[in-house]
Amino acid sequence: MSGEFTGLRALVTGGASGIGLATARLLAERGAEVAVLDLDPGPAGKPLHGFTADVGDDASVRAAVAGAAELLGGLDILVNNAGIGAAGTVEDNTDEQWHRVLDVNVLGMVRTTRAALPHLRGSAHAAIVNTCSIAATAGLPQRALYSASKGAVLALTLAMAADHVREGIRVNCVNPGTADTPWIGRLLDSAPDPDAERAALNARQPMGRLVTAEEVAAAIAYLASPAAASVTGTALAVDGGMQGLRLRPNQD
């Protein structure tokens, strides 16, 4: 397991924090050479290679992907992880907020993939993994904009998988439940009662706790690995049972 990515070259967007950083570190631990694209890649640190990029800006993405591919000598794995959150019902977000979140969460993946595809086509083991969300498959309150963006990511993943399967490029996504990431931390900090909000988020997942970034990273690593060579067009839930389980209430 420790060397399953030896000789492979990976690029992780949003790789300086949260799920992205956990993924980049795990891939590196298992032998990959890993480049991280982020607005501020500094926190990633060695052995990761940091590149500054804004997935909302095509020129920025193209320059960073080209630089990463040159440094690594090509690309085998792309992890489209960069994204931003949003809260509220369909009434609560402005047009500007809708455009911004969709631009980052959906078009950000388009821009990075578009820039990476010429390099991935040269790989004998090409894999793309998109970070999607439970919000793509379950109706969550106060997440209209975020859910719409992740629903688009799920559909995009399937379309990309169909488009590129005959080129030998696999495309899958992970659907995390509520993960203990910096964004959730900021959400909790802004809540009137952070402890009560955390307890509510824990309780809505059948396992009774938040998903960890490392658990999501492990799922991403599987989908990116040679072990998943026959897996494409798949959404792997890492949600503590939130999507699939229907438990009876506790009988205390």
C-alpha positions as CSV (number, residue, x, y, z in Angstrom):
1,M,0.0,0.0,0.0
2,S,2.8,2.4,0.9
3,G,4.3,2.5,-2.6
4,E,1.2,2.1,-4.8
5,F,1.7,5.6,-6.3
6,T,5.4,5.3,-6.9
7,G,6.3,6.8,-10.2
8,L,2.9,8.6,-10.5
9,R,2.5,12.4,-10.7
10,A,-0.5,14.0,-9.1
11,L,-2.0,17.5,-9.1
12,V,-4.4,18.5,-6.3
13,T,-6.4,21.8,-6.4
14,G,-7.3,23.5,-3.1
15,G,-4.5,21.4,-1.8
16,A,-3.2,23.6,1.0
17,S,-6.0,22.9,3.6
18,G,-8.7,20.5,4.5
19,I,-9.5,17.6,2.3
20,G,-7.1,18.8,-0.4
21,L,-4.1,18.9,1.9
22,A,-5.0,15.5,3.5
23,T,-5.2,14.1,0.0
24,A,-2.0,15.6,-1.2
25,R,-0.1,14.3,1.8
26,L,-1.6,10.8,1.5
27,L,-0.7,10.5,-2.1
28,A,2.9,11.7,-1.3
29,E,3.2,9.3,1.6
30,R,2.2,6.5,-0.9
31,G,4.9,7.4,-3.3
32,A,3.5,10.0,-5.7
33,E,5.1,13.3,-6.7
34,V,2.5,15.8,-5.8
35,A,1.9,19.4,-6.9
36,V,-0.7,21.5,-5.1
37,L,-2.6,24.4,-6.7
38,D,-4.1,26.9,-4.2
39,L,-4.6,30.6,-3.8
40,D,-1.9,30.3,-1.1
41,P,0.0,27.0,-1.4
42,G,2.4,28.0,1.3
43,P,0.9,25.9,4.1
44,A,1.2,22.7,2.1
45,G,5.0,22.5,2.7
46,K,7.4,19.8,1.6
47,P,7.5,17.3,0.0
48,L,4.6,18.9,-1.9
49,H,5.2,21.3,-4.7
50,G,3.2,24.5,-4.4
51,F,1.7,26.5,-7.3
52,T,-0.3,29.7,-6.9
53,A,-3.5,29.6,-8.9
54,D,-7.1,30.8,-8.8
55,V,-9.5,28.2,-10.3
56,G,-11.8,31.1,-11.1
57,D,-9.2,32.5,-13.6
58,D,-8.4,30.5,-16.7
59,A,-5.0,32.0,-17.4
60,S,-3.9,31.4,-13.8
61,V,-5.0,27.8,-14.0
62,R,-3.3,27.1,-17.4
63,A,0.0,28.6,-16.2
64,A,-0.1,26.7,-12.9
65,V,-1.0,23.3,-14.6
66,A,1.7,23.8,-17.2
67,G,4.2,24.6,-14.5
68,A,3.3,21.6,-12.4
69,A,3.4,19.3,-15.4
70,E,6.8,20.6,-16.4
71,L,8.2,20.2,-12.9
72,L,6.7,16.7,-12.4
73,G,7.5,15.5,-16.0
74,G,3.8,14.9,-16.8
75,L,0.6,14.2,-15.0
76,D,-1.2,10.9,-14.1
77,I,-3.7,12.1,-11.5
78,L,-5.8,15.2,-11.2
79,V,-7.8,15.8,-8.0
80,N,-10.3,18.6,-8.6
81,N,-10.9,19.6,-5.0
82,A,-11.0,23.4,-4.8
83,G,-14.3,24.8,-3.9
84,I,-16.2,27.3,-1.8
85,G,-19.3,27.0,0.4
86,A,-22.6,28.9,0.6
87,A,-25.5,28.9,3.0
88,G,-29.1,29.9,2.6
89,T,-32.3,29.1,0.7
90,V,-32.9,29.9,-2.9
91,E,-34.1,33.4,-1.7
92,D,-31.0,34.2,0.3
93,N,-28.1,34.5,-2.2
94,T,-27.7,37.2,-4.8
95,D,-27.1,36.7,-8.4
96,E,-23.4,37.7,-7.9
97,Q,-23.1,35.0,-5.2
98,W,-24.6,32.4,-7.5
99,H,-22.3,33.3,-10.3
100,R,-19.3,33.2,-8.0
101,V,-20.0,29.8,-6.4
102,L,-20.8,28.1,-9.7
103,D,-17.8,29.7,-11.3
104,V,-15.4,28.2,-8.6
105,N,-17.1,24.9,-7.8
106,V,-18.1,23.9,-11.4
107,L,-16.2,26.0,-13.9
108,G,-13.1,25.7,-11.7
109,M,-13.1,21.9,-12.3
110,V,-13.7,22.6,-16.1
111,R,-10.7,24.9,-16.3
112,T,-8.3,22.7,-14.4
113,T,-9.4,19.5,-16.3
114,R,-9.2,21.3,-19.6
115,A,-5.6,22.4,-18.9
116,A,-4.6,18.9,-17.6
117,L,-6.1,16.7,-20.3
118,P,-3.3,17.0,-22.8
119,H,-0.9,15.8,-20.1
120,L,-3.2,13.1,-18.8
121,R,-3.6,11.7,-22.3
122,G,0.2,10.9,-22.2
123,S,-0.2,8.8,-19.0
124,A,-0.6,5.0,-18.9
125,H,-2.6,5.4,-15.7
126,A,-4.8,8.5,-16.0
127,A,-7.3,9.3,-13.3
128,I,-9.4,12.3,-12.4
129,V,-11.2,12.5,-9.0
130,N,-13.7,15.3,-8.3
131,T,-14.7,16.4,-4.8
132,C,-18.5,16.4,-4.9
133,S,-20.8,16.2,-1.8
134,I,-23.7,14.5,-0.1
135,A,-25.5,17.8,-1.1
136,A,-25.6,16.4,-4.7
137,T,-27.8,13.5,-3.7
138,A,-29.7,14.6,-0.6
139,G,-31.8,17.7,0.1
140,L,-30.1,19.6,2.9
141,P,-31.7,22.7,4.5
142,Q,-30.1,26.1,3.9
143,R,-27.8,24.8,1.1
144,A,-29.6,25.7,-2.1
145,L,-26.7,27.3,-4.0
146,Y,-24.1,24.9,-2.7
147,S,-26.3,21.9,-3.5
148,A,-26.9,23.2,-7.0
149,S,-23.1,23.5,-7.6
150,K,-22.4,20.0,-6.3
151,G,-25.3,18.5,-8.3
152,A,-23.6,20.0,-11.4
153,V,-20.3,18.4,-10.3
154,L,-21.9,15.0,-10.1
155,A,-23.4,15.3,-13.6
156,L,-20.1,16.7,-14.9
157,T,-18.2,13.7,-13.4
158,L,-20.5,11.3,-15.3
159,A,-20.2,13.2,-18.5
160,M,-16.4,13.4,-18.3
161,A,-16.2,9.7,-17.6
162,A,-18.2,9.0,-20.7
163,D,-16.2,11.4,-22.8
164,H,-12.7,10.2,-21.9
165,V,-13.1,6.4,-21.1
166,R,-11.8,5.4,-24.5
167,E,-8.8,7.6,-24.0
168,G,-7.9,5.6,-20.9
169,I,-8.8,8.4,-18.5
170,R,-11.0,7.4,-15.6
171,V,-13.2,10.0,-13.9
172,N,-14.9,9.5,-10.5
173,C,-16.0,11.6,-7.6
174,V,-16.3,11.4,-3.8
175,N,-19.4,12.5,-2.0
176,P,-18.4,13.5,1.5
177,G,-20.9,14.1,4.2
178,T,-20.3,17.0,6.6
179,A,-16.6,16.9,7.0
180,D,-14.6,18.5,9.8
181,T,-12.8,21.1,7.6
182,P,-11.9,24.8,7.9
183,W,-15.1,25.8,6.1
184,I,-17.3,23.9,8.6
185,G,-15.2,25.4,11.4
186,R,-16.0,28.9,10.2
187,L,-19.6,27.9,9.9
188,L,-19.7,26.7,13.4
189,D,-17.9,29.8,14.7
190,S,-20.6,32.0,13.2
191,A,-23.5,30.1,14.7
192,P,-25.4,31.5,17.7
193,D,-24.6,28.3,19.6
194,P,-21.5,26.6,18.1
195,D,-21.7,23.6,20.4
196,A,-25.4,23.0,19.6
197,E,-24.7,23.4,15.9
198,R,-21.8,20.9,16.0
199,A,-24.0,18.4,17.9
200,A,-26.8,18.8,15.3
201,L,-24.3,18.2,12.4
202,N,-22.9,15.1,14.2
203,A,-26.4,13.8,14.8
204,R,-27.6,14.0,11.2
205,Q,-24.9,11.5,10.1
206,P,-25.9,7.9,11.3
207,M,-22.4,7.2,12.6
208,G,-22.9,10.2,15.0
209,R,-19.9,12.2,14.1
210,L,-18.4,14.4,11.3
211,V,-16.4,12.8,8.6
212,T,-12.6,13.5,8.8
213,A,-10.6,15.0,6.0
214,E,-8.3,12.0,6.2
215,E,-11.2,9.6,5.6
216,V,-12.2,11.5,2.4
217,A,-8.6,11.5,1.3
218,A,-8.4,7.7,1.6
219,A,-11.4,7.4,-0.7
220,I,-9.9,9.8,-3.2
221,A,-6.6,7.9,-3.1
222,Y,-8.5,4.6,-3.8
223,L,-10.3,6.1,-6.8
224,A,-7.0,7.5,-8.1
225,S,-5.0,4.4,-7.6
226,P,-4.2,1.5,-9.9
227,A,-6.4,-0.7,-7.6
228,A,-9.4,1.1,-9.1
229,A,-8.4,0.5,-12.7
230,S,-11.9,-0.7,-13.6
231,V,-13.8,2.1,-11.7
232,T,-15.1,5.0,-13.7
233,G,-18.2,7.1,-13.6
234,T,-18.7,6.3,-9.9
235,A,-19.7,8.5,-6.9
236,L,-18.2,7.1,-3.7
237,A,-20.1,8.3,-0.6
238,V,-18.0,9.0,2.5
239,D,-20.8,10.2,4.7
240,G,-21.2,8.0,7.7
241,G,-24.3,6.4,6.1
242,M,-26.1,9.7,5.6
243,Q,-27.3,9.0,2.1
244,G,-28.1,5.3,2.2
245,L,-29.3,4.5,5.7
246,R,-32.7,5.1,7.3
247,L,-32.4,4.4,11.0
248,R,-35.2,4.2,13.5
249,P,-35.1,6.8,16.2
250,N,-33.1,5.8,19.3
251,Q,-35.4,4.1,21.9
252,D,-33.9,5.4,25.1
